[in-house]
């Protein structure tokens, strides 16, 4: 499968046999200090989606769930 994965400014095209959640975890690992993440990952086979273009075929996964599976902690305090 080829997924288009987007979370904020993080965008990655990913060809894999992984499920969407595992693909999101891998994509999170590709982020860098310049990426600004949104509260959701949008995963679609048809192109990049976000909150305005996602539809019933788009997989929407909470960032907190992806971070938890990746072993990351979110800083929820205002800086």
C-alpha positions as CSV (number, residue, x, y, z in Angstrom):
1,X,0.0,0.0,0.0
2,X,1.1,3.6,-0.6
3,X,0.0,6.0,2.1
4,X,0.0,9.7,2.2
5,X,0.5,10.7,5.8
6,X,0.0,14.2,7.2
7,X,0.2,15.6,10.7
8,X,0.5,19.4,10.7
9,X,3.6,20.3,8.6
10,X,4.8,16.7,8.7
11,X,4.0,15.0,5.3
12,X,5.3,11.7,4.1
13,X,4.5,9.3,1.2
14,X,5.1,5.8,2.5
15,X,4.9,2.5,0.6
16,X,4.5,-0.3,3.1
17,X,2.6,-3.4,4.1
18,X,2.1,-1.9,7.6
19,X,-1.4,-0.9,8.8
20,X,-2.2,2.8,9.0
21,X,-1.4,3.1,12.8
22,X,2.0,1.5,12.5
23,X,2.7,3.7,9.4
24,X,1.9,6.8,11.5
25,X,4.3,5.6,14.2
26,X,7.1,5.2,11.6
27,X,6.2,8.7,10.1
28,X,6.5,10.3,13.6
29,X,10.0,9.0,13.8
30,X,10.8,10.9,10.5
31,X,9.8,14.2,12.1
32,X,12.4,16.9,12.9
33,X,12.5,19.9,15.2
34,X,11.0,22.1,12.4
35,X,7.8,20.1,12.1
36,X,4.7,21.5,13.8
37,X,2.4,18.6,14.6
38,X,-1.4,18.7,14.6
39,X,-3.6,16.8,17.0
40,X,-4.4,14.2,14.4
41,X,-2.6,12.1,11.8
42,X,-4.5,11.9,8.5
43,X,-3.7,8.8,6.4
44,X,-5.1,8.2,3.0
45,X,-4.2,6.3,-0.2
46,X,-5.4,9.0,-2.5
47,X,-3.3,12.0,-1.4
48,X,-2.5,14.2,1.5
49,X,-5.6,15.1,3.7
50,X,-6.2,17.4,6.6
51,X,-9.1,18.4,8.8
52,X,-10.7,20.3,5.8
53,X,-10.3,17.5,3.2
54,X,-10.6,14.3,5.2
55,X,-13.6,12.1,4.4
56,X,-14.9,8.7,5.4
57,X,-12.1,6.9,3.5
58,X,-9.4,8.9,5.4
59,X,-7.9,7.2,8.5
60,X,-7.8,9.8,11.3
61,X,-5.7,8.8,14.3
62,X,-5.0,11.0,17.4
63,X,-1.4,12.2,17.8
64,X,-1.5,11.2,21.4
65,X,-2.2,7.6,20.5
66,X,0.7,7.6,17.9
67,X,3.1,9.1,20.4
68,X,2.1,6.6,23.1
69,X,2.8,3.7,20.7
70,X,6.1,5.3,19.6
71,X,7.2,5.7,23.3
72,X,7.1,9.5,23.1
73,X,5.7,11.8,25.7
74,X,3.7,14.9,24.9
75,X,4.3,18.2,26.7
76,X,0.9,19.5,27.3
77,X,2.0,22.6,29.3
78,X,1.9,26.0,27.7
79,X,5.5,27.2,27.1
